[in-house]
Amino acid sequence: MEELALIIFTICVQAAVGLMVFTAVAKQLNKDGIFKTAVAAAAGLAIVGLLASFLHLGHPIAAVNTLMGFTTSWLSREIWFTSAFTGLTALAVLLIYFKPAAKKAINTLIILAAVIGLIDVLAMASVYTSSSVAAWQSSSIVVEFYAAAISMGALLFLALSAKEDTGKMRKVVAIAVTAAFVIQAVAMIPYYNGFGASSNLALQQSHAILSSMTPTMILKWAAILVGAGLLFLPAREKNKDAPIILGATALVVLGQAVGRYLFFAIMIVS
């Protein structure tokens, strides 16, 4: 249950961060764009993720103690940045639906949420890289988390904004998702392979777990690769393009979620 809460938390919040980043980019390319479905979805994902994070903390007293350690604890920073990101995103949604004329305020909130969200992803990764789990003590984890946020958020934005004028965003998304996949693969594949060559017993155990889950690992990379590849099919009319975009989104989200399951499966404390 604990690992499930962490999977839900990290995947939902990272997808929400990516959504806000690409909404902010789209706003720069189309000043009149509203993209309210994308922002509302980001807020929903962030709220679900934030609730899951508090479930992971368990007892209310433990949660309060964690929140008080911002200056010394990456876990505390993670929760504060996640809360700030969620609050900014939710406020942007409220303005979009109830005060749409406040365009300057909405745009500012979207950009601010995107920036705070990107910092939050670093805080999330740092929680694990500074832990006692040998397999997580690598900068590759930072790459994995950012790649997940960018790839999921980019495709979710495209899928949720299909009825709006997204201009050049399909091309931007295709490039971003492909770059995220390549960088993720370059960082993570040697990282995984290095477990077996290590003399660290915990890393060897993590390697044994990964070796027993080869089909799952193949599913992760195949889903992300095929999902990214679908974006390079010749563009058709907007309505006829929807199944391709939805398929690409589903595959990439599936691949990143499977990858997060593998991430927690190799948790062996040194």
PyMOL commands that set and color helices and strands:
alter all, ss='L'
color gray80, all
select helices_A, chain A and resi 2-29+36-57+60-67+74-98+103-129+134-136+140-160+169-197+201-212+214-230+238-265
alter helices_A, ss='H'
color red, helices_A
deselect
rebuild
show_as cartoon
